[in-house]
């Protein structure tokens, strides 16, 4: 699953024959040919969207994307081999080329598109009888993930645009999903393949045919909402389940992304889980290609929105990998994993499992470090509503942590502060032990201020917590608060 060590290797020693892609310049060259450094080493056309790759080489962007999609690496005429793991716009060269064009050309077309670039590379492979000498690079485990900003790393064609803003805490679509522009919709083949023909390509022994079918299916399911229910069949799901574990990056990424798209239809969510797709998604989340992990987290989040799926995902082992993914360096993986955990922990059985896995200690540690505070607090609010969760949170020093946060006002939004107060309210059901910890932390003074100046929700929860603190139990006078603080709650001993 993305862990083998080989890649395609292609030698571009000669220019391919002129084709439609060379129409970037339309009969407009005034005797002067573009300088060699302005030409893409792969397409041999003028670069209008040049990018620098990790090894310092410069190519036309979509030529790089085509090679990445096909998991191939060209060997250049000088014998060097480029590294496509990172892409950075070459703005200086782009400006120079545009200035040259304004001086020497009368008409300039748009940069070579992805489909044309892909066709060029495919034709070269076929014409030169290229065989796979290397497979996609080995995947990196979650703890070693490294990603770049949207500007430096671009998604493979068909992934949709990266989100420019953080999704809302209770959004219903994974952050790896974005709708396509009208131009993308118009570019789709209106008479796309029927299920039989599509399955034949998806099950082909030829990687190219599998890839073409996946790209088409991904475009359709992303842009045509009505197609999602029709294409969510047992045979297609079974095929996607298999392809999601492919050792080829493009196949794995597109297969998992299609599952995200299909899961956006509410009627598909239960069918997808019942098809047995969750275990492969968990495997991808734990050790798939980096972009595949983004989509796996998104798929699990989307499937977790359906109440009937929540228990099943927990039973199938989804909680621990999602908890681990909160520390991924991929923003999309982190956010969708957190939202998946929020929805999954609305079920008591999953709350108990997460506590057993040591989730409370991990989540409190993230809150103390200010890591994804808003989303982590949502999960902790759910855990605080259960007996096991409260005991583990009291053991972990959550009361002091939350009171300190309210005292310092370290919140990025009012909703995050409300989640913090809500978590305290859940803990306030913990009886005398909570009261002892709250008194020790000076909670009453902080909550009084919040009751007067907080938002409506914060004031309401603060008032309820204060009521708990002010309650007089019959045995209050005889309670040794210091001894109580050092004791273990009876429920925490039975976990």
C-alpha positions in Angstrom: 0.0 0.0 0.0 2.2 2.7 -1.3 5.3 1.2 0.3 7.2 -0.3 -2.6 10.4 1.3 -3.7 10.1 1.6 -7.5 8.9 4.2 -10.0 8.3 4.5 -13.6 11.4 5.7 -15.4 11.1 7.5 -18.7 13.9 8.9 -20.8 13.1 12.2 -22.6 16.2 12.3 -24.8 14.4 13.6 -27.8 11.5 15.9 -28.4 8.2 14.2 -29.1 6.6 14.9 -32.4 4.7 18.1 -32.7 1.1 17.7 -31.5 -1.8 19.9 -30.4 0.1 20.9 -27.3 2.6 22.9 -29.4 -0.3 25.3 -30.2 0.6 27.3 -27.1 2.0 29.7 -29.6 -0.2 30.1 -32.7 1.7 31.0 -35.8 3.0 34.0 -34.0 6.8 33.6 -33.7 8.7 36.5 -35.3 11.6 34.5 -36.5 13.1 34.5 -33.0 12.8 31.1 -31.2 12.2 31.2 -27.4 15.4 30.7 -25.4 16.1 27.1 -24.4 15.7 27.8 -20.7 12.1 29.0 -21.5 11.1 25.5 -22.8 9.8 22.7 -20.7 12.2 19.7 -20.8 9.2 17.3 -20.9 6.7 18.9 -23.3 9.3 21.0 -25.3 6.8 23.8 -25.3 7.1 27.4 -23.9 6.5 27.3 -20.2 3.7 29.7 -19.2 3.2 28.3 -15.7 6.7 27.2 -14.7 7.4 25.5 -11.4 10.6 24.5 -9.6 10.7 21.0 -8.2 12.7 19.7 -5.2 15.9 19.0 -7.3 15.9 22.6 -8.7 14.7 21.7 -12.2 12.0 23.8 -13.8 9.0 22.4 -15.7 5.6 23.4 -16.9 3.3 22.7 -13.9 0.9 20.3 -15.6 3.7 18.2 -17.1 4.9 17.6 -13.5 1.3 16.8 -12.4 1.0 14.3 -15.3 4.2 12.5 -14.3 3.1 12.5 -10.6 -0.3 11.1 -11.5 1.3 8.3 -13.5 3.9 7.7 -10.9 6.7 8.2 -13.4 10.0 10.1 -13.3 11.7 11.3 -16.5 15.4 11.0 -17.0 16.5 14.3 -18.6 19.0 14.5 -21.5 21.8 15.4 -19.1 21.2 12.2 -17.2 19.7 13.9 -14.1 16.5 12.7 -12.5 14.1 15.3 -11.0 12.3 14.9 -7.7 8.6 15.9 -7.9 7.9 15.7 -4.2 7.6 19.5 -3.9 6.4 22.1 -6.4 7.2 25.8 -6.0 5.9 28.4 -8.5 8.9 30.0 -10.4 7.5 33.5 -10.4 10.7 35.1 -11.5 11.0 32.9 -14.6 7.3 33.3 -15.3 7.6 37.1 -15.3 10.7 36.9 -17.6 8.9 34.6 -20.1 5.8 36.9 -20.1 8.0 39.9 -20.8 9.7 38.0 -23.6 6.3 37.0 -25.0 5.0 40.6 -25.0 8.0 41.6 -27.0 8.2 38.8 -29.5 4.7 37.2 -29.8 1.4 38.5 -31.1 -0.8 35.8 -29.5 -0.3 33.7 -26.4 -2.6 30.7 -25.5 -3.1 29.4 -22.0 -0.6 27.0 -20.4 -0.7 23.4 -21.5 -3.6 21.7 -19.7 -3.4 18.5 -17.6 -5.2 16.2 -20.1 -2.9 17.3 -22.9 0.2 16.8 -20.7 -1.0 13.4 -19.5 -1.7 12.3 -23.1 1.8 13.4 -24.2 3.4 11.3 -21.4 1.2 8.3 -22.1 2.0 8.4 -25.8 5.7 8.6 -25.1 5.4 5.5 -22.8 3.5 3.6 -25.4 5.8 4.7 -28.3 8.9 3.7 -26.5 7.5 0.5 -24.9 8.4 1.8 -21.4 7.9 -0.7 -18.6 7.6 0.1 -14.9 11.1 0.1 -13.5 10.2 1.7 -10.2 7.1 1.9 -8.1 5.8 4.9 -6.2 8.0 6.0 -3.3 7.6 4.4 0.1 5.0 6.0 2.3 5.9 7.7 5.5 4.3 6.8 8.8 2.0 9.3 10.4 4.6 10.4 12.9 7.0 11.4 10.1 4.5 13.2 7.9 5.9 16.4 6.3 3.8 18.6 4.1 4.2 22.0 2.5 1.9 25.0 2.1 -0.7 25.1 -0.7 1.6 27.3 -2.6 4.5 24.9 -2.6 2.7 21.6 -3.0 -0.1 21.2 -5.5 -2.7 18.4 -5.4 -2.9 15.8 -8.2 -5.5 16.7 -10.8 -9.0 15.9 -9.7 -8.4 16.5 -6.0 -10.2 19.8 -6.0 -8.9 23.0 -4.6 -7.3 23.1 -1.2 -9.5 24.9 1.3 -8.3 28.4 2.1 -10.1 28.6 5.4 -10.6 26.2 8.4 -14.0 24.5 8.2 -16.6 25.2 10.8 -16.5 22.9 13.9 -19.7 21.1 12.9 -19.3 21.2 9.2 -20.9 18.2 7.3 -18.3 17.9 4.5 -14.7 16.8 4.9 -12.1 19.5 4.3 -10.5 17.3 1.5 -13.7 17.9 -0.5 -14.4 21.0 -2.6 -16.9 21.5 -5.4 -15.6 22.1 -8.9 -15.9 25.1 -11.1 -18.4 25.3 -13.9 -15.6 24.9 -16.4 -14.6 21.6 -14.9 -18.2 20.4 -15.1 -18.5 21.4 -18.7 -15.3 19.5 -19.5 -16.7 16.2 -18.4 -17.8 13.6 -20.9 -21.6 13.8 -20.8 -22.0 10.2 -21.9 -19.7 8.7 -19.3 -19.2 5.0 -19.1 -22.0 2.7 -17.8 -21.2 0.5 -14.8 -20.2 -2.6 -16.8 -17.7 -0.7 -18.9 -16.5 1.3 -16.0 -15.9 -1.8 -13.9 -14.0 -3.4 -16.8 -11.6 -0.5 -16.8 -11.3 -0.4 -13.0 -10.5 -4.1 -12.9 -8.1 -3.9 -15.9 -4.6 -5.3 -15.5 -3.4 -2.1 -17.2 -2.6 0.7 -14.7 -3.3 3.3 -17.3 -6.9 2.0 -17.8 -7.5 1.9 -14.1 -6.1 5.4 -13.7 -8.3 6.8 -16.5 -11.4 5.2 -15.1 -10.7 6.5 -11.6 -10.0 10.0 -12.8 -13.3 10.0 -14.7 -15.3 8.5 -11.8 -13.7 11.0 -9.4 -14.7 13.9 -11.6 -18.3 12.6 -12.1 -18.8 12.0 -8.4 -17.4 15.3 -7.4 -19.4 17.4 -9.9 -22.6 15.5 -10.4 -24.4 15.0 -7.1 -27.1 13.0 -8.7 -24.6 10.4 -9.9 -23.4 9.4 -6.4 -26.4 7.3 -5.5 -26.4 5.5 -8.9 -22.7 4.8 -8.8 -22.6 3.5 -5.2 -23.2 -0.1 -6.1 -21.8 -3.2 -4.3 -19.5 -4.0 -7.3 -18.0 -0.5 -7.6 -17.6 -0.3 -3.8 -15.8 -3.7 -3.8 -13.5 -2.6 -6.6 -12.7 0.8 -4.8 -12.1 -1.1 -1.6 -9.4 -3.1 -3.4 -7.9 -0.2 -5.3 -7.7 1.9 -2.1 -4.9 -0.4 -1.0 -3.0 0.0 -4.3 0.8 0.4 -4.2 0.5 3.1 -6.9 0.0 6.5 -5.4 -2.4 7.9 -8.1 -4.6 4.8 -7.9 -4.8 4.8 -4.1 -5.4 8.6 -3.9 -8.2 8.6 -6.5 -9.9 5.5 -5.1 -10.1 6.9 -1.6 -11.2 10.3 -2.9 -14.0 8.7 -4.8 -15.2 7.1 -1.5 -15.3 10.5 0.0 -17.4 11.8 -2.8 -19.8 8.9 -2.7 -20.1 9.3 1.1 -21.5 12.8 0.7 -24.8 11.3 -0.4 -26.6 10.6 2.9 -28.2 7.5 1.5 -24.8 6.0 0.7 -23.2 6.3 4.1 -24.6 3.0 5.6 -24.1 1.1 2.3 -20.4 2.1 2.2 -19.7 1.0 5.8 -21.6 -2.3 5.2 -19.5 -2.9 2.1 -16.4 -3.4 4.3 -14.6 -0.2 3.2 -13.8 1.0 6.7 -10.9 -1.3 7.5 -9.0 -0.3 4.3 -9.7 3.4 5.1 -8.1 2.8 8.5 -5.1 1.1 7.0 -4.7 4.1 4.6 -5.0 6.5 7.5 -2.3 4.7 9.4 0.2 4.2 6.6 -1.0 5.3 3.1 0.3 8.0 0.9 0.1 11.4 2.4 -2.7 12.7 0.2 -4.5 9.4 0.7 -4.4 9.9 4.4 -6.2 13.3 3.9 -9.0 11.6 2.0 -9.2 8.6 4.4 -9.7 11.0 7.4 -12.3 12.9 5.3 -14.1 9.7 4.4 -14.3 8.5 8.1 -15.6 11.9 9.2 -18.3 11.9 6.5 -19.3 8.3 7.3 -19.4 9.1 11.1 -22.1 11.7 10.5 -24.6 8.8 10.1 -25.8 7.6 13.5 -26.0 4.0 12.3 -22.3 4.0 11.4 -20.9 5.4 14.7 -20.7 2.2 16.7 -19.5 0.2 13.7 -16.5 2.5 13.0 -15.5 2.3 16.7 -15.8 -1.5 16.7 -13.8 -1.7 13.5 -10.9 0.1 15.1 -11.2 3.6 13.8 -10.8 5.5 17.1 -7.1 5.0 17.8 -5.8 5.9 14.3 -8.0 9.0 14.3 -6.6 10.0 17.7 -3.1 9.5 16.3 -3.9 11.5 13.2 -4.6 14.6 15.3 -0.9 15.1 15.4 -0.4 14.8 11.7 1.3 17.7 10.0 -1.4 17.7 7.4 -4.0 20.3 8.3 -6.8 18.5 6.5 -6.0 15.2 8.1 -6.0 16.8 11.6 -9.2 18.7 11.2 -11.2 15.8 9.6 -9.9 13.4 12.2 -10.9 15.7 15.0 -14.4 16.1 13.6 -14.7 12.4 13.1 -13.8 11.8 16.7 -16.4 14.4 17.8 -19.2 12.6 16.0 -18.0 9.1 17.0 -17.9 10.1 20.7 -21.5 11.1 20.7 -21.9 7.3 21.3 -21.2 6.0 24.8 -19.4 2.8 23.6 -16.9 4.9 21.7 -16.4 7.2 24.6 -15.5 4.2 26.8 -13.1 2.9 24.1 -11.4 6.2 23.6 -10.8 6.5 27.4 -9.4 3.0 27.5 -7.0 3.8 24.7 -5.6 6.7 26.8 -7.3 9.3 24.7 -8.0 11.7 27.5 -4.4 12.1 28.4 -3.5 12.7 24.8 -6.3 15.2 24.2 -5.6 17.2 27.4 -1.9 17.3 26.4 -2.9 18.9 23.1 -5.1 21.5 24.9 -2.3 22.4 27.2 0.0 23.0 24.1 -2.7 25.0 22.3 -2.8 22.4 19.6 -6.2 22.3 17.8 -7.8 23.6 21.0 -11.3 24.3 19.5 -11.8 20.9 18.0 -10.2 18.9 20.8 -12.4 20.6 23.4 -15.4 19.4 21.4 -14.3 15.8 21.9 -13.5 16.4 25.6 -17.0 17.8 26.1 -18.4 14.5 24.9 -16.0 12.5 27.1 -16.9 14.7 30.1 -20.6 13.6 29.8 -19.7 9.9 30.6 -18.7 8.3 33.9 -15.4 6.9 32.5 -14.5 10.1 30.7 -15.1 12.3 33.8 -13.0 10.1 36.0 -10.1 10.1 33.5 -10.3 13.9 33.0 -10.3 14.5 36.8 -7.3 12.2 37.1 -5.6 14.2 34.3 -5.9 17.6 36.0 -8.5 18.9 33.5 -10.3 21.2 36.1 -7.1 23.1 36.8 -6.3 23.2 33.1 -9.7 24.6 32.1 -9.9 27.2 34.9 -6.4 28.4 34.0 -7.5 28.8 30.3 -10.6 30.8 31.4 -8.4 32.9 33.6 -5.9 33.7 30.9 -8.5 34.0 28.1 -6.4 32.0 25.7 -9.2 31.3 23.1 -9.3 31.9 19.4 -13.1 32.4 19.4 -16.1 32.7 21.7 -17.3 29.2 20.7 -14.0 27.7 21.9 -14.5 29.4 25.3 -18.0 28.1 25.4 -16.7 24.6 24.8 -14.3 25.0 27.7 -17.1 26.0 30.0 -19.3 23.2 28.7 -16.5 20.7 29.5 -16.4 22.1 33.1 -20.1 21.7 33.3 -19.8 18.0 32.3 -17.0 17.5 34.9 -19.2 19.2 37.6 -21.3 16.1 37.6 -18.3 14.4 39.2 -19.4 15.0 42.8 -17.3 16.0 45.7 -14.0 15.4 43.9 -14.8 18.0 41.3 -15.8 20.5 44.0 -12.6 20.0 45.8 -10.5 20.5 42.6 -12.6 23.5 41.5 -12.2 25.2 44.9 -8.4 24.5 44.8 -8.2 26.1 41.3 -10.2 29.2 42.3 -13.0 28.4 39.9 -15.7 30.3 41.7 -14.2 33.8 41.1 -13.5 33.0 37.4 -17.0 31.6 36.9 -18.6 34.7 38.6 -16.9 37.0 36.1 -18.0 34.7 33.2 -21.6 34.7 34.5 -21.6 38.5 34.3 -19.6 39.1 31.1 -19.6 35.9 29.0 -21.8 35.0 26.0 -25.3 33.7 26.6 -24.2 30.1 26.5 -21.2 30.7 28.7 -23.2 32.5 31.3 -25.8 29.7 31.4 -23.1 27.0 31.9 -21.1 29.1 34.3 -24.2 29.6 36.4 -25.0 25.9 36.5 -21.4 25.1 37.6 -21.6 27.7 40.3 -24.8 26.1 41.5 -23.0 22.8 41.9 -20.1 24.5 43.8 -22.5 26.3 46.2 -24.6 23.2 47.0 -24.4 22.2 50.6 -24.2 18.5 51.1 -25.0 17.0 54.5 -21.5 15.9 55.1 -19.7 19.0 53.7 -18.6 20.1 57.1 -16.8 16.8 57.7 -15.1 16.6 54.4 -11.3 16.7 54.5 -10.7 18.5 51.1 -7.0 17.9 51.1 -7.4 14.2 51.6 -10.1 14.1 49.0 -7.8 15.9 46.4 -5.2 13.2 47.0 -7.6 10.3 46.8 -8.7 8.4 43.7 -12.3 8.4 42.7 -13.9 4.9 43.2 -15.1 4.9 39.6 -11.6 5.6 38.3 -10.3 2.4 40.0 -12.7 0.2 38.1 -11.8 1.4 34.5 
